């Protein structure tokens, strides 16, 4: 599936974003495993709620980080597409 700015995503069943405060890490918890996420990924995934379109997420991040929309868009679409292909996110 191709993720576009019109796509509305949510975490797949059994997957969730979680902060490990002891280790100061962000994780995506999945059945029987966990993925450490870094950089902008926690900010991006924190906006994935099953209601917002990817384009809305890009707009929010553009305002938060005062960065060019094209740069944010490229990074967001790449991350969300990758996690959708891996079954972490679903449309």
ABEGO torsion letter per residue (X at the ends): XBBBAABBBBBBBGBBBBBBAAAGBBBBBBBGBBBBBBEAAAAAAAABAGABBAAAAAAAAAAAAGBBAAAAAAAAAAAAAAAAAAGABBX
